[in-house]
């Protein structure tokens, strides 16, 4: 196969043009070597392919029939019809390479729920949204059921609604209080939840209500919810549960979580005073692809020139929970709907993590409160989250709907790490990547070390540096697709792009790191052929981060695609890794050819 197929011309000025060769996609040398090893006389038979898939791709349960199916599928590919495939019994190097670089050769297994779903809700990380009704920023964007629909279709399982009286005090609206956001009727949001709740996953949807209502309007909400959801609305048999039900037992059910109204209003006054004093300290505009994610100690990962520090010097929102005893002020029909009670015991932060053996509850902390708490009470938080639910939400000054490092919450067992799903940036990419696991159902069973206790009731200490469990070896071979998905002057008006790849791990502090390839100049089909190693002490929480950027000498580098993959589900072998846009939408053509090996 010839590498240079034709030339591309760039206009430098009215009288001068530069011509660059366009290269066709060609198999890397390592792929050619593997083909030679698993073929004979330039032909790979069904048995050869099966042996390659078992020995290199680690697909140990693959049958001869499975290998034949792959060869048959290659025979039907339009771009391969001209290739010499011998009676569909053998394939050439071109067909073999096409298979490896095809969209069917995913780095993750086919979506399937494979975790045990019969444990209490507190044993799972849950895909959680924050202010799920906002279309944009936290101060002036519109409220709508559209973002709720989009979140549910992506697999989000926790929807947050701020409910307020309308101007006439006779109906209920959803809006971000004390801001310029335009409201949407609660009933519209509830109907949208019912319609789209189980399009992406059959596991339960939790509606967390931030309640600013009088008892008569709470009764109205109870009537709306009951009439809208009918039998799919789960109502607990008692006011307080000793243990949460399981996702399996709540399939295709809606459950409600909220806090008592009286102390909510008291806490809200404190929150508003803090928030009002900080609105002028909003974060600056993000670079094209968002700030670098802070590590578990709140310190941004040190990397190349594109990494930006998080502004963590401002105060966040106040405590978000109240004493459950003030439930007596709520309308009784409203109280009966609450499955997950939100409540914080009297006292300081340490008292918040006390475990009551007779009942379970939900506690909410802002990202800043969590960052402070984990420095002193890390083990107490882990112990608390073994039975109870911890919700973490963005600090109040994130008016641009940006997000934070979710690993801080996950590494301490927090189930509901609430994110602004309508934004974009590196933190949200991690969230998208995490919940690709377990078939994308929105519930991920927490690792055993976050659930188990020792003989003396000791729990996992997130601050202890653990020995390396395994090493992930990553090879970045090449990439393609930008020429088809972008205009030819998108990256550079005068020449083809200069791409490089950033690859690394987001996880516990000891595992978190980013590395990069060399920059290849003037090439739409770059072939880096670089290897990296990532020692992992907690692979269960590790996420593989992949980003492509285009080097620009005079300005910030351009964004060329990204993806994030859960290491726990990463398939060994040579894989075609499809890249996504800033907003997390999959590109049509852009992908990388990579190899993953576990040692």
C-alpha positions in Angstrom: 0.0 0.0 0.0 1.5 3.3 -1.0 1.9 5.9 1.7 1.7 9.0 -0.4 -1.6 9.1 -2.3 -1.9 12.8 -3.4 -1.0 16.3 -2.2 -2.8 19.0 -0.3 -2.2 22.7 -1.1 -2.2 25.5 1.4 -2.3 29.1 0.3 0.4 31.2 2.1 -0.2 34.5 0.3 -1.7 35.6 -3.0 1.4 34.5 -4.9 2.8 31.5 -3.0 1.3 28.1 -2.1 2.7 25.2 -0.2 2.0 21.6 -1.1 2.1 18.7 1.5 1.8 15.0 0.8 -1.3 13.3 2.1 -0.5 9.9 3.6 -2.8 7.0 3.5 -3.4 5.0 6.7 -0.9 2.2 6.9 -0.4 -0.5 9.6 2.3 0.3 12.2 5.4 -1.9 12.1 4.3 -3.8 15.3 1.0 -4.7 13.7 2.8 -5.9 10.6 5.1 -8.0 12.7 2.2 -9.5 14.6 0.5 -10.3 11.3 3.6 -12.1 10.1 3.7 -14.1 13.4 0.1 -15.2 13.1 -0.2 -15.8 9.4 1.4 -17.9 6.6 2.4 -16.7 3.2 0.7 -13.4 3.6 -2.7 -15.0 4.6 -4.3 -15.2 8.1 -6.6 -18.1 8.4 -9.5 -18.5 10.9 -7.3 -20.5 13.2 -4.5 -17.9 12.9 -6.9 -15.1 13.8 -8.4 -17.1 16.7 -4.9 -17.7 18.1 -4.1 -14.0 17.8 -7.3 -13.0 19.5 -6.6 -15.4 22.4 -2.9 -14.8 22.9 -2.6 -11.0 22.1 -6.1 -9.7 22.6 -6.7 -12.0 25.7 -10.2 -12.9 24.4 -9.9 -16.3 26.0 -13.5 -17.6 25.3 -13.4 -16.9 21.6 -14.5 -19.8 19.4 -13.6 -20.7 15.8 -17.1 -19.6 14.9 -16.4 -16.2 16.4 -13.2 -15.8 14.4 -15.1 -16.9 11.2 -17.8 -14.3 11.9 -15.1 -11.6 12.0 -13.6 -12.7 8.7 -17.1 -12.8 7.1 -17.8 -9.3 8.4 -14.6 -8.1 6.8 -15.6 -9.6 3.5 -18.7 -7.4 3.5 -16.9 -4.1 4.3 -17.3 -1.8 1.3 -13.7 -0.6 1.5 -12.4 -4.2 1.5 -14.4 -5.6 -1.4 -11.4 -5.1 -3.7 -9.0 -6.9 -1.3 -8.0 -10.5 -1.9 -9.9 -12.5 0.8 -9.6 -16.2 -0.2 -13.1 -17.6 -0.2 -13.6 -15.8 3.1 -11.3 -18.3 4.8 -8.2 -16.0 5.0 -7.5 -12.3 5.3 -4.6 -10.1 4.2 -2.6 -7.6 6.2 -4.8 -4.8 4.9 -8.0 -6.6 6.1 -6.3 -7.5 9.4 -5.3 -3.8 10.0 -8.8 -2.6 9.0 -10.3 -4.9 11.6 -8.0 -3.7 14.3 -8.7 -0.1 13.5 -12.5 -0.6 13.1 -15.2 0.6 15.4 -16.1 -3.0 16.4 -12.7 -3.4 18.1 -13.6 -1.5 21.2 -11.2 -1.0 24.2 -14.2 -1.8 26.5 -16.3 -5.0 26.4 -19.8 -4.9 25.0 -22.2 -3.0 27.4 -23.5 -5.4 29.9 -24.5 -5.1 33.6 -22.1 -7.5 35.3 -21.8 -6.2 38.9 -23.9 -7.6 41.8 -26.9 -5.3 41.9 -28.5 -6.9 45.0 -26.6 -4.9 47.7 -28.0 -1.7 49.4 -27.8 1.5 47.4 -25.0 2.7 49.7 -22.7 0.1 48.1 -22.7 1.8 44.7 -21.3 4.9 43.0 -24.3 6.5 41.4 -24.3 8.7 38.3 -25.4 12.0 39.8 -26.4 15.4 38.4 -26.4 18.8 40.1 -29.1 21.5 39.3 -30.2 19.1 36.5 -32.7 21.6 35.1 -30.2 24.4 34.1 -29.3 24.8 30.4 -26.1 26.8 31.0 -24.5 28.9 33.8 -25.8 29.0 37.4 -26.9 32.6 37.4 -28.7 33.6 34.2 -29.4 30.5 32.1 -32.9 29.1 31.4 -34.4 26.3 33.4 -35.9 23.5 31.2 -36.7 19.9 31.2 -34.3 19.5 28.2 -31.1 19.1 30.3 -33.0 16.5 32.4 -33.9 14.6 29.3 -30.4 14.7 28.1 -28.9 13.6 31.4 -31.3 10.6 31.6 -30.5 9.6 28.1 -26.8 9.6 28.9 -27.5 7.3 31.9 -27.6 9.8 34.8 -29.6 8.2 37.7 -29.9 11.2 40.2 -31.8 14.3 39.1 -31.7 17.4 41.3 -34.7 19.8 41.3 -34.8 23.1 43.2 -38.5 23.6 43.9 -40.0 27.0 44.7 -43.5 28.6 45.0 -44.5 30.5 41.8 -45.2 34.3 42.0 -48.9 33.6 43.0 -47.8 31.1 45.7 -50.3 28.6 44.3 -48.1 26.4 42.2 -44.5 25.0 42.1 -41.7 25.9 39.8 -38.2 24.7 39.3 -35.4 27.3 39.3 -32.1 28.3 40.9 -33.3 30.5 43.7 -32.2 34.2 44.1 -30.7 34.2 40.5 -31.8 35.4 37.1 -32.6 31.9 35.9 -36.0 31.6 34.2 -38.3 29.0 35.9 -39.9 25.9 34.4 -43.0 24.2 35.9 -42.3 21.3 38.1 -45.0 19.2 36.4 -43.1 19.5 33.1 -39.9 18.2 34.7 -41.7 15.3 36.4 -43.4 14.3 33.1 -40.0 14.4 31.3 -38.4 12.3 34.0 -41.2 9.7 33.7 -40.9 9.6 29.9 -37.1 9.2 29.8 -36.1 7.7 33.1 -35.4 4.2 31.8 -34.3 4.8 28.2 -30.6 4.3 29.0 -30.9 2.1 32.1 -33.6 0.1 33.9 -32.1 0.9 37.4 -33.8 3.4 39.7 -33.8 7.1 39.2 -33.4 9.2 42.4 -35.0 12.7 42.4 -33.3 14.9 45.0 -35.6 17.8 45.9 -34.1 21.0 47.3 -37.3 22.1 48.9 -38.3 25.7 49.5 -42.0 25.1 49.9 -44.8 25.6 52.5 -46.7 22.5 53.7 -49.6 23.2 51.4 -47.3 23.3 48.3 -45.5 20.2 49.6 -48.9 18.4 49.6 -49.3 19.6 46.0 -45.9 18.2 45.1 -46.9 14.9 46.6 -50.1 14.9 44.5 -48.2 15.7 41.3 -45.6 13.0 41.9 -48.2 10.4 42.8 -50.4 11.1 39.8 -47.4 11.5 37.4 -45.4 8.4 38.4 -48.2 6.1 39.6 -47.0 2.6 40.5 -43.4 3.3 39.5 -43.0 5.7 42.5 -41.4 3.8 45.3 -42.8 4.6 48.8 -41.0 3.2 51.8 -43.0 1.2 54.3 -41.6 3.2 57.3 -40.4 6.7 57.9 -36.8 5.7 58.5 -35.0 2.7 56.9 -32.4 0.6 58.7 -30.9 -0.3 55.4 -31.4 1.1 51.9 -33.0 -1.2 49.3 -30.9 -2.5 46.4 -30.8 -1.3 42.8 -32.1 -4.7 41.7 -35.2 -4.5 43.9 -35.9 -0.9 42.6 -35.6 -1.6 38.9 -37.8 0.8 36.9 -38.8 2.7 40.1 -38.5 6.4 41.0 -37.4 7.2 44.5 -37.4 10.6 46.3 -34.7 12.1 48.5 -35.0 15.4 50.3 -34.5 17.1 53.6 -36.9 18.7 56.1 -38.2 22.1 55.1 -37.8 24.1 58.3 -34.1 23.9 58.8 -33.6 23.9 55.1 -34.8 27.5 55.0 -32.5 28.3 57.9 -29.5 26.7 56.2 -30.5 28.4 52.9 -30.1 31.9 54.5 -26.6 31.1 55.5 -25.8 29.7 52.1 -27.2 32.8 50.3 -25.0 35.1 52.4 -21.9 33.1 51.5 -23.0 32.8 47.9 -23.8 36.5 47.4 -20.4 37.5 48.8 -18.7 35.3 46.3 -20.5 35.9 43.0 -17.9 38.5 42.1 -15.2 36.0 42.4 -16.3 33.8 39.6 -13.8 31.5 37.9 -12.2 32.9 34.8 -12.9 31.6 31.3 -11.6 28.1 30.8 -9.2 27.3 28.1 -10.6 25.4 25.1 -10.6 22.1 26.9 -11.1 23.1 30.6 -8.9 23.2 33.6 -6.6 20.4 34.6 -8.2 18.1 37.2 -6.9 18.7 40.8 -5.4 15.6 42.5 -6.8 14.1 45.7 -5.1 16.7 47.9 -6.6 19.6 45.9 -3.3 20.3 44.1 -3.5 20.4 40.3 -1.4 17.7 38.4 1.8 19.2 37.2 2.0 18.8 33.4 2.7 20.6 30.2 1.9 24.2 29.3 -1.8 23.5 28.8 -2.5 22.7 32.5 -4.3 25.3 34.5 -4.7 25.5 38.2 -8.1 25.2 39.9 -9.1 28.3 41.8 -9.8 26.8 45.2 -9.3 29.9 47.4 -13.0 30.9 47.7 -15.6 29.6 50.0 -18.2 27.2 48.7 -21.8 26.6 49.7 -22.9 26.1 53.3 -23.9 22.7 54.8 -26.8 21.3 52.8 -28.6 19.1 55.4 -30.8 19.5 58.4 -32.0 17.6 61.5 -34.5 14.9 60.4 -36.6 15.6 63.5 -38.0 18.7 61.8 -39.8 16.4 59.4 -42.7 17.0 61.6 -43.2 20.3 59.7 -43.7 18.6 56.4 -47.0 17.6 54.9 -47.6 14.0 55.9 -48.4 12.8 52.3 -45.1 14.5 51.3 -43.1 12.8 54.0 -44.4 9.3 53.0 -42.8 9.7 49.6 -39.2 10.2 51.0 -37.1 7.1 50.7 -33.6 8.7 51.2 -33.9 11.1 54.1 -31.3 13.9 54.1 -30.1 14.9 57.6 -27.2 16.1 59.6 -26.9 15.5 63.4 -26.4 18.4 65.7 -22.8 19.3 66.3 -19.6 19.8 64.2 -18.4 18.2 61.1 -17.1 15.1 62.9 -20.6 14.4 64.3 -21.9 14.4 60.7 -20.2 11.1 60.1 -21.6 9.3 63.1 -23.3 6.1 62.1 -26.7 5.3 63.5 -27.3 1.5 63.6 -31.1 2.0 63.6 -31.4 4.2 60.5 -29.7 5.3 57.3 -29.6 8.8 55.8 -28.0 11.0 53.2 -25.5 13.7 54.0 -24.5 16.5 51.6 -21.2 18.4 51.6 -19.8 20.9 49.2 -16.6 20.0 47.4 -14.7 22.4 49.7 -16.2 20.9 52.8 -15.2 17.4 51.6 -11.7 18.5 50.8 -11.3 19.9 54.4 -13.0 16.9 56.0 -10.9 14.2 54.2 -7.7 15.7 55.7 -8.9 14.9 59.2 -11.8 12.5 59.0 -10.9 10.3 56.0 -11.5 7.0 57.7 -14.7 8.2 59.4 -16.1 9.2 55.9 -15.3 5.7 54.5 -17.0 4.1 57.5 -20.0 6.4 57.1 -20.5 5.7 53.4 -20.6 1.9 54.0 -24.2 2.2 55.2 -25.2 5.8 54.5 -25.1 8.0 51.4 -22.8 10.9 51.0 -23.6 13.5 48.3 -20.9 16.0 47.2 -21.9 19.1 45.2 -20.0 21.9 43.4 -19.0 24.9 45.4 -21.2 28.0 45.0 -18.7 30.1 43.0 -18.8 27.7 40.0 -21.3 29.9 38.3 -19.9 28.9 35.0 -21.2 25.3 35.7 -17.7 23.9 35.8 -16.9 20.9 38.0 -14.3 19.4 40.4 -12.2 16.3 40.8 -14.7 13.4 41.4 -11.9 11.0 42.6 -11.8 12.8 46.0 -15.3 11.7 46.7 -15.1 8.3 45.1 -11.9 7.3 47.0 -13.7 8.0 50.2 -16.8 6.1 49.3 -19.1 9.0 48.3 -21.9 7.6 46.3 -23.5 10.8 44.8 -20.7 12.9 43.4 -23.0 15.6 41.8 -21.9 17.3 38.6 -23.1 20.0 36.3 -23.9 17.8 33.3 -24.6 20.8 31.0 -21.0 22.0 30.9 -17.8 20.4 29.6 -14.1 20.0 30.6 -11.7 17.5 32.0 -13.6 16.8 35.2 -16.8 16.0 33.4 -14.8 13.7 31.0 -13.8 11.7 34.1 -17.4 11.4 35.1 -18.4 10.2 31.6 -15.5 7.7 31.7 -16.3 6.3 35.1 -19.9 5.5 34.3 -19.0 3.7 31.1 -18.4 0.8 33.5 -21.0 -1.9 34.3 -22.8 -1.5 31.0 -23.4 2.2 31.5 -26.3 1.5 33.8 -25.5 4.4 36.1 -24.6 2.2 39.2 -21.1 0.9 39.8 -20.4 -1.4 42.7 -17.9 0.1 45.0 -14.6 -1.8 45.4 -14.5 -4.3 48.3 -11.9 -2.3 50.2 -14.4 0.6 50.6 -17.1 -1.8 51.9 -15.2 -4.2 54.2 -14.1 -3.8 57.8 -11.3 -5.5 59.5 -11.4 -7.7 62.7 -11.3 -4.6 64.8 -13.8 -2.6 62.7 -11.0 -0.8 61.0 -11.8 0.6 57.5 -9.8 1.6 54.4 -7.6 4.6 55.0 -7.5 6.7 51.8 -4.4 8.6 53.0 -2.2 5.5 53.1 0.1 4.9 50.1 -0.4 1.3 49.0 2.0 -0.9 47.0 1.6 -1.2 43.3 -0.9 -3.9 42.4 -0.4 -3.9 38.6 1.2 -1.9 35.8 -0.7 -0.7 32.7 1.4 -0.6 29.6 0.0 1.7 26.9 1.3 2.0 23.3 0.0 4.9 21.2 0.5 3.8 17.6 -1.3 6.3 15.4 -4.4 8.3 14.8 -6.7 9.2 11.9 -10.0 10.9 11.0 -9.3 14.6 11.6 -9.1 15.1 7.8 -12.7 13.9 7.5 -14.3 15.5 10.6 -12.7 18.9 10.5 -12.2 21.6 7.9 -8.8 21.4 6.4 -7.8 24.8 7.8 -9.3 24.2 11.3 -6.0 23.6 13.1 -3.7 25.6 10.9 -4.5 27.9 7.9 -1.1 27.3 6.3 -0.2 23.7 6.9 -1.5 20.3 8.1 -1.8 19.9 11.8 0.9 19.1 14.4 -0.7 16.6 16.7 0.5 15.1 20.0 -1.3 12.9 22.5 -1.6 13.3 26.3 -2.2 10.0 28.1 -2.3 9.3 31.8 -4.2 8.2 34.8 -6.8 9.8 37.1 -7.1 8.0 40.4 -5.7 8.1 43.9 -2.8 10.5 44.4 -0.1 7.9 44.0 -1.5 6.8 40.6 -2.4 10.2 39.1 -0.1 11.3 36.3 -0.1 12.6 32.7 2.4 12.0 30.0 2.7 13.0 26.4 4.0 11.9 23.0 6.3 13.9 20.8 4.6 16.3 18.4 4.4 15.2 14.8 4.5 18.1 12.3 2.3 18.5 9.2 0.5 15.2 9.4 -3.2 14.3 9.2 -2.4 10.7 9.9 0.2 10.8 12.7 2.1 7.7 13.7 3.7 8.2 17.1 4.6 4.6 18.1 5.3 5.5 21.7 5.1 3.4 24.8 4.2 4.4 28.4 3.9 2.6 31.7 1.5 3.4 34.6 2.0 1.7 37.9 -1.3 1.4 39.7 -1.8 1.0 43.5 -5.6 1.2 43.3 -6.6 0.1 39.8 -10.2 -0.3 40.8 -10.6 3.5 40.9 -8.2 4.3 38.0 -9.4 6.0 34.8 -7.3 6.1 31.6 -7.3 9.7 30.2 -6.5 10.2 26.5 -6.4 13.6 24.9 -5.2 14.8 21.5 -4.0 18.4 20.9 -2.5 20.3 18.0 0.6 22.3 18.8 0.5 26.0 18.2 3.6 28.0 18.7 2.0 31.4 19.0 -1.4 30.6 20.7 -2.9 28.0 23.0 -2.9 24.5 21.5 -6.0 23.4 19.7 -8.2 20.6 20.9 -8.3 17.4 18.8 -10.4 14.9 20.8 -10.5 13.1 24.1 -11.9 10.0 25.9 -11.7 8.5 29.3 -11.9 4.8 30.0 -12.3 2.8 33.3 -9.1 0.8 33.8 -11.1 -1.9 35.6 -12.9 -2.8 32.3 -10.1 -2.0 29.8 -9.6 -4.9 27.4 -6.0 -6.0 26.7 -4.6 -6.0 23.2 -4.6 -3.6 20.2 -7.8 -1.5 20.2 -9.4 1.3 18.2 -10.1 4.1 20.6 -12.8 6.5 19.4 -12.4 10.1 20.5 -15.0 12.6 21.6 -15.6 16.3 21.4 -15.4 18.8 24.2 -19.0 18.1 25.0 -18.5 14.4 25.1 -20.1 13.6 21.7 -18.4 10.9 19.7 -16.6 12.0 16.5 -17.6 10.2 13.4 -14.1 9.3 12.2 -11.5 10.4 14.7 -9.8 7.6 16.6 -6.5 6.3 17.8 -4.9 2.8 17.5 -3.5 1.8 20.9 -2.3 -1.3 22.7 -3.1 -2.1 26.4 -1.2 -4.6 28.4 -1.4 -5.4 32.1 1.6 -6.7 34.1 
